[in-house]
Amino acid sequence: MSNKWLEMALNAPESTRHVLGISGGKDSAALAIYIKDNYPEIADKMEYFFTDTGAELQEVYDTLDKLEAHLGKPINRLSSNRDFNHWLTLHDNMLPSVKARWCTRVLKIKPFEEFVGDDPVISYVGIRADENREGYISQKATIQAVFPFSEDGIVRADVFRILEESVGIPAYYEWRSRSGCFFCFFQRQDEWLGLKRRHPDLFKQALAMEQNVSQRKFDWGNVKRIDSGNGYTWHQGGTLEEIVAKAEERESLKKKNTKQVKVKWQDILKNELDDDDPEDQACLICSL
């Protein structure tokens, strides 16, 4: 095979570090397994890392443990060494949003770039051949990104096959379309409802953060309290209480209007489309 990514990897100087970021998502996990199974000479050099925000779902940690055992190598656990509330305070109590993704920068990108320092690095990214997106590309000249799946023709169905034959599909996909923080603002309304039902303690934390930000922003000697708007709620559609209520209403209507057929969640997931919204791409380092 004469793909450019492989030539670069095999011909890289000995001083070059080979790194693969594991987000807890399906594609990065499958890429790590794919390289181990098909390119052992590269896997031997590979350093795996996971950037922990401190706000991950337990299902993500479970996937990391399974993957670590399968790869036979440690996954370096990186962090910003500060919790989310510290960074929230530094950003004037503005919740991260589609338009202001400071969480990706300080909780994911900065720890990664500190991990590799100024060393020459090849970063392996799990973007597939059936996707039209670029992912996170570092601005550092010493870091070069390669895309093995894209060049080798690996598509979504292949990713599920790789996972099912090894560590299994991450369990959070049963109710959520991506990995990442439990309060990720990219969650759909029904996913917020899923969080409330499956992790009520985490939902309460997200709700408390939202309410605290709203109060601190709008109760400065003013009786009026505004509960929605970018930076003051997690979702553009309103407060979490409103979002969950809407999701419950839609769920109730759907049950009335459709015949319920028992289908395994893994099979449903395979038939769903990825969320390829261009505005989502800067967070691929979190959820790929």
C-alpha angles and dihedrals in degrees: 000000000000102000116152094236092056094047090051092049096047095044097044116121117261090251092063116107119220112211134177121191116218112205097177088253127121100253100052091044091050092047092055090051093043093054092045091052098041107025107033092162088063095039089057089062096040124118114200122205139181121196107217116206091186088241101083126131118254088240089064092055090047090054091049091053092051092046093048091054092047095048093046090222134095120258107223110234110217128185143168088245089234130087124243094258090060091056092042089058092048089053093056093259091294111149113228114257143170089280097041111037098170090144092067091051100047101030101038116013100041095050090048093051090047089051093057096034113180095327119126105260140186109203116202113214125194101222108141133225091251094056130090103207139094107216126205113337114187118231089218112107091217093064120078121185123215129188112209096172092051094050096039093052096245112162137185095277090053091053092055091047092051091050096044090052092051130016100356131240112304107264097230089070086077087080108004134059099213145024122241137089118352088238097047109156091218091071116120120236093257089050091057086053088050090053091051092052100040101033106022092165092057092045089054090052092052091047092050092051091051094048092046092052091049093050094046092048099047110024098073095132088314122113091206117098122193115202105189142048137089111308095018102066132034093233129045090224095068142279121339090253090055093044094052092046090054091048092050091050093051091047091052092050092048092053091052095048102041135055109243114234120186109240128165112253090229090061092047090051093054091058096048121096123239117252101251098173105153090224088062096060100089089064096055089104086065102044113018 
